[in-house]
Amino acid sequence: MKASVPSPINAPRRLLMGPGPSDTHPRVLAALAQSTVGHLDPYFLQIMNEVQGMLRSVFQTENQLTIAASGTGSAGMEACIVNLVAPGDRVVIGVNGVFGGRMKDVAERAGANVHTIERPFGQVFSLEEIAAAVEQHQPSMVGLVHAETSTGACQPMDGVAEIVHRAGALLVLDCVTSLGGRAVNIDAWGVDAAYSGTQKCLSCPPGLSPMTFGPRALARLDARTSKVQSWYLDLQMVRNYWAESSRAYHHTAPINMIYALHTALSIVLEEGLDARFARHLRNHLALRAGLEALGIRFAVEEAYRLPMLNAVWIPDGVDDAEVRSRLLNDFGIEIGAGLGPMKGKTWRIGLMGETSSPRNVLLFLAALESCLAQQRFSFVHGSSIAAANGAFQ
């Protein structure tokens, strides 16, 4: 039977204001269309070297093993854990959202003896809570989420590494949503291993996971007496492919995705990290002013809010799914629903990377006002636009 040939791909134009992916710069899309070369071609090896150097700048680290793992941010999470955890190891994981819970699941699958510290979704951990858990369980690794994508909360990192290292443990950090949108200071914070994703504040399509391993993590990896659970993510082999001095084939890299990441990182560094962080904050503050003018409240305490991912409570009487559907279908704007205990109670509004602009803040607020008016929600029409414009002054 002859198979029918589908119509050519003609993807709709969306404004991606959800929890990821974010909008992609045209230069990044153009990079994806460049000619594919071999994964050991001298040209591609030079691109890999340059990607490593730019990732070190964005992670703010001197770590030699700083690479882009093949796979999305969840592959980075798994790579960090399976390389640093052996069966029977005690680990402590902070669970205050979906992705802390995912880290716990991955560690359990790697055979770890997992202990958690838990906070309600939208809250963060104190140094005292972390210290108590480390003292009680004496883990070999502590895993935390810097920017919890499910809640919009940012975990403070000052002082954490001192607690963890005093117990002889490694500190692993999830930076999937923060990298490129808010300061991530791997060396200054004393983080031993960290991972991120390309599709959030780096504004590159999903498909790679930037990772960095410091000296303590490498020492732990080199001291392993058992094989890493995952062959594909075994950094004892993968790091040889990324080594600048000599390349040992491990797997065929996603060549054009690395082109895209190279271009995305170039754009980040052309803008400058401080300027980029300031842009994200400025647009967040304008969005906040507009939402508060409508009587919409944030789900995270102000001191711990992420500027690139705004979780807000859905007003009483407003239909969650109907608003999101109308935003998408009538205005081409995607926002995210709540997850876990926040499902049906919050919206997650992303201002990541290319998406973070005054134009998008004002366009979203105008579209949201239209959706709320249709549901007979009471507010002063135009108030959110005026408030956001005032914040931009």
C-alpha positions in Angstrom: 0.0 0.0 0.0 1.4 3.3 -1.0 1.8 5.8 1.8 0.4 9.3 1.4 2.8 12.1 1.5 1.9 14.7 4.1 1.9 18.4 3.3 5.2 20.3 3.7 5.8 21.6 7.2 4.4 25.1 7.6 4.7 25.8 11.3 2.5 28.6 12.8 4.2 31.8 14.1 3.9 31.9 17.8 5.0 34.3 20.5 6.5 31.8 23.0 5.8 33.3 26.5 5.6 30.0 28.3 8.2 28.1 30.4 10.1 27.2 27.3 11.0 27.0 24.6 11.5 30.7 24.0 11.6 32.6 20.7 14.7 31.8 18.5 16.8 34.6 16.9 16.8 34.5 13.1 20.6 34.1 13.2 20.2 30.9 15.2 17.7 29.5 12.8 20.0 30.4 9.9 22.8 28.5 11.6 20.7 25.4 11.7 20.5 25.5 7.9 24.3 25.6 7.4 25.9 22.7 5.6 26.4 19.7 7.8 30.0 18.5 8.1 31.4 15.4 9.7 31.6 15.2 13.5 35.4 15.0 13.3 35.8 17.5 10.6 38.4 20.1 11.5 35.9 22.9 11.0 33.4 21.3 13.4 36.1 20.6 16.0 37.0 24.3 16.0 33.3 25.2 16.5 33.2 22.8 19.5 36.3 24.5 21.0 34.6 27.9 20.6 31.3 26.6 22.1 33.3 25.4 25.2 34.9 28.8 25.6 31.7 30.7 25.4 29.9 28.3 27.8 32.7 28.9 30.3 32.0 32.6 30.0 28.2 32.2 30.5 28.6 29.7 33.3 31.2 32.0 34.8 33.7 29.2 35.3 37.2 28.0 34.5 36.1 24.4 34.5 37.9 22.5 31.7 35.1 20.0 31.3 32.4 22.4 30.1 30.5 20.9 27.2 27.1 20.7 25.5 25.7 17.2 26.0 23.6 15.7 23.3 20.0 15.8 24.6 17.8 18.3 26.3 18.2 19.7 29.9 16.9 16.5 31.4 19.8 14.7 29.7 22.1 17.1 31.5 20.4 16.3 34.8 20.8 12.6 34.2 24.4 12.9 33.1 25.4 14.8 36.3 23.7 12.3 38.6 24.7 9.0 36.9 28.3 10.1 36.7 28.6 11.3 40.3 26.4 8.8 42.1 27.1 5.1 42.5 24.5 2.5 43.7 24.1 2.8 47.5 25.4 6.4 47.8 23.5 8.7 50.1 22.3 11.9 48.4 20.2 14.8 49.5 17.8 16.5 47.0 15.9 19.7 47.5 12.3 19.2 46.3 10.3 22.4 46.1 8.9 21.9 42.6 8.5 19.4 39.7 12.2 19.5 38.7 13.5 18.8 42.2 11.2 15.9 42.1 12.6 14.8 38.8 16.2 15.0 40.2 15.1 12.8 43.0 13.6 10.2 40.6 16.8 10.1 38.5 18.9 9.6 41.6 16.7 6.8 42.8 17.0 5.1 39.4 20.8 5.4 39.6 20.5 3.3 42.8 21.2 6.1 45.3 19.8 6.2 48.8 17.9 9.4 48.4 16.9 11.8 51.2 14.9 14.9 50.5 14.4 18.3 52.0 11.0 19.7 51.0 9.3 23.0 50.8 5.9 23.9 49.3 5.9 24.8 45.6 7.0 28.4 45.2 9.2 28.5 48.3 13.0 28.1 48.7 15.4 26.5 51.2 17.2 28.2 54.0 20.8 27.6 54.8 19.7 26.1 58.1 17.5 23.6 56.4 20.2 22.5 54.0 22.8 22.3 56.9 20.4 20.2 59.0 19.8 17.7 56.2 23.5 17.4 55.4 24.4 16.9 59.0 21.8 14.3 59.5 22.4 12.2 56.3 26.1 12.8 55.5 25.5 12.6 51.8 28.0 12.2 49.0 26.0 14.7 46.8 23.5 17.5 47.3 21.3 18.5 44.4 19.4 21.7 44.2 17.4 23.6 41.5 18.6 27.1 41.1 15.6 28.2 39.0 12.6 26.0 39.5 10.7 26.1 36.1 7.5 24.8 37.6 7.1 27.6 40.1 9.2 30.6 39.1 11.3 30.5 42.3 15.0 31.2 42.5 17.1 29.4 45.1 19.7 31.7 46.8 23.2 30.1 46.6 25.4 32.1 48.8 26.8 29.9 51.6 25.4 26.6 50.3 28.7 25.2 49.0 30.5 25.8 52.3 27.9 23.6 54.0 28.0 20.9 51.4 31.8 20.8 51.0 32.4 20.8 54.8 30.6 17.4 54.8 32.8 16.1 51.9 29.8 16.2 49.5 29.4 17.5 45.9 27.0 20.3 45.0 25.0 19.7 41.8 22.9 22.6 40.5 20.0 22.7 38.0 20.4 25.9 35.9 18.1 25.0 33.1 15.9 28.2 33.3 18.5 30.6 34.8 21.5 30.3 32.5 21.7 33.4 30.2 18.9 35.2 32.0 20.1 35.6 35.5 23.6 35.4 37.0 25.0 31.9 37.3 28.3 32.1 39.1 29.6 28.5 39.1 33.1 29.2 40.5 32.1 31.9 42.9 29.3 29.8 44.3 31.5 26.7 44.6 29.2 24.5 42.5 30.8 21.2 41.5 28.6 20.3 38.6 25.8 22.1 36.8 23.6 21.6 33.8 21.2 23.7 31.7 19.2 23.6 28.5 19.4 25.5 25.3 15.8 26.4 24.8 15.2 28.8 27.7 17.2 32.0 28.2 19.8 31.0 25.5 17.0 31.2 22.9 18.2 28.2 21.0 16.0 25.3 20.0 15.8 22.4 22.4 18.3 19.6 21.9 21.5 20.2 23.9 22.3 20.5 27.5 25.2 22.8 28.5 27.1 21.2 31.4 30.1 21.9 33.5 32.1 19.7 35.9 34.6 21.2 38.4 37.7 19.6 39.9 35.9 17.9 42.8 33.4 16.3 40.4 36.1 15.1 38.1 38.0 13.6 41.0 34.8 11.7 42.0 34.3 10.6 38.4 37.9 9.3 38.1 37.7 7.5 41.4 34.6 5.4 40.4 35.0 1.6 40.8 31.7 0.8 39.0 30.7 1.6 35.4 28.5 4.7 34.9 24.9 3.5 34.5 24.4 5.2 31.1 26.8 4.4 28.2 25.6 7.4 26.2 26.1 9.9 29.0 29.3 8.4 30.5 31.5 11.5 30.8 34.6 9.3 31.2 34.2 8.7 27.4 32.3 11.8 26.3 34.9 14.2 27.7 37.5 12.6 25.4 35.4 13.6 22.4 35.3 17.2 23.7 39.0 17.3 24.7 40.8 20.0 22.6 44.1 18.2 22.6 42.9 14.8 21.2 39.5 13.7 20.0 38.2 10.2 20.6 35.0 9.3 18.8 32.1 8.5 21.2 28.9 9.3 19.3 27.9 11.4 16.4 27.2 14.9 17.7 24.1 16.8 16.7 26.2 19.0 14.4 23.7 21.6 13.3 22.4 22.0 16.8 25.9 22.9 17.9 26.1 25.4 15.1 22.9 26.9 16.5 24.2 26.9 20.1 27.4 28.6 18.9 25.4 31.4 17.3 23.1 31.7 20.4 26.0 32.0 22.7 27.6 34.6 20.4 24.5 36.7 20.7 24.5 36.4 24.5 28.1 37.5 24.7 27.6 40.3 22.1 24.9 41.7 24.3 27.0 41.2 27.5 25.9 39.2 30.5 25.2 42.2 32.8 23.2 44.0 30.1 21.3 40.8 29.4 20.4 40.3 33.0 19.3 43.9 33.3 17.1 43.5 30.3 15.3 40.5 31.8 14.8 42.3 35.1 13.5 45.5 33.4 10.9 43.6 31.4 9.9 41.5 34.4 9.3 44.7 36.5 7.2 46.2 33.7 5.1 42.9 33.4 4.7 42.9 37.2 3.4 46.5 37.2 0.9 45.6 34.5 -0.3 42.4 36.2 -0.6 44.1 39.5 -2.7 46.8 37.9 -5.2 44.1 37.0 -5.2 42.7 40.5 -3.2 39.6 39.5 -0.8 38.4 42.3 2.5 36.6 42.0 2.9 33.1 43.4 6.4 33.6 44.7 7.7 36.0 47.3 9.3 39.0 45.6 12.8 38.4 46.9 12.9 34.9 45.3 11.1 35.6 42.0 12.7 34.7 38.7 12.6 37.6 36.2 12.4 35.2 33.3 9.5 33.0 34.5 6.6 34.7 36.2 4.2 32.4 38.0 1.0 34.2 38.9 -2.3 33.2 40.6 -5.2 32.9 38.3 -7.9 35.3 39.4 -11.1 33.8 41.0 -13.7 33.1 38.5 -11.4 33.1 35.5 -11.2 30.0 33.3 -7.6 28.9 33.1 -7.8 26.8 30.0 -10.1 29.2 28.2 -7.7 32.1 28.6 -4.7 30.1 27.5 -6.6 28.7 24.5 -7.7 32.2 23.4 -4.3 33.7 23.9 -2.9 31.0 21.6 -5.6 30.8 19.0 -6.6 34.5 18.7 -3.3 36.2 19.5 -0.6 33.5 18.8 0.7 33.8 22.3 1.7 30.7 24.3 1.9 30.8 28.1 2.2 27.9 30.5 -0.2 26.2 32.8 0.6 25.4 36.4 2.2 22.1 37.4 1.8 19.8 40.4 -0.2 21.4 43.2 -0.3 24.6 41.2 -2.1 23.0 38.3 -5.2 25.0 37.4 -4.2 27.7 39.9 -1.3 29.5 38.2 -0.1 30.7 34.9 3.6 30.7 34.0 4.5 33.6 31.8 8.0 33.4 30.3 10.2 36.4 29.4 13.2 34.4 28.3 16.0 35.4 26.0 14.6 36.7 22.7 11.1 36.8 24.1 12.1 39.3 26.8 11.3 42.7 25.2 9.0 45.7 25.9 7.0 44.9 22.8 6.1 41.4 24.0 5.3 42.7 27.5 2.8 45.2 26.1 1.4 42.9 23.5 0.8 40.2 26.1 -0.9 42.6 28.5 -3.2 43.9 25.8 -4.2 40.4 24.8 -4.7 39.3 28.4 -7.0 42.3 29.0 -9.1 41.2 26.0 -9.3 37.6 27.4 -10.2 38.8 30.9 -12.9 41.2 29.5 -14.5 38.3 27.6 -14.8 36.5 31.0 -16.3 39.6 32.6 -13.4 39.9 35.0 -13.6 43.4 36.6 -10.6 45.7 35.9 -9.9 49.1 34.5 -9.4 48.7 30.8 -5.9 49.9 29.7 -4.6 49.9 33.2 -2.1 47.2 32.7 -0.7 48.9 29.6 -0.4 52.3 31.4 1.3 50.7 34.4 3.8 48.8 32.3 4.6 51.9 30.2 5.1 53.7 33.5 7.6 51.1 34.6 9.5 51.4 31.3 10.0 55.2 31.8 
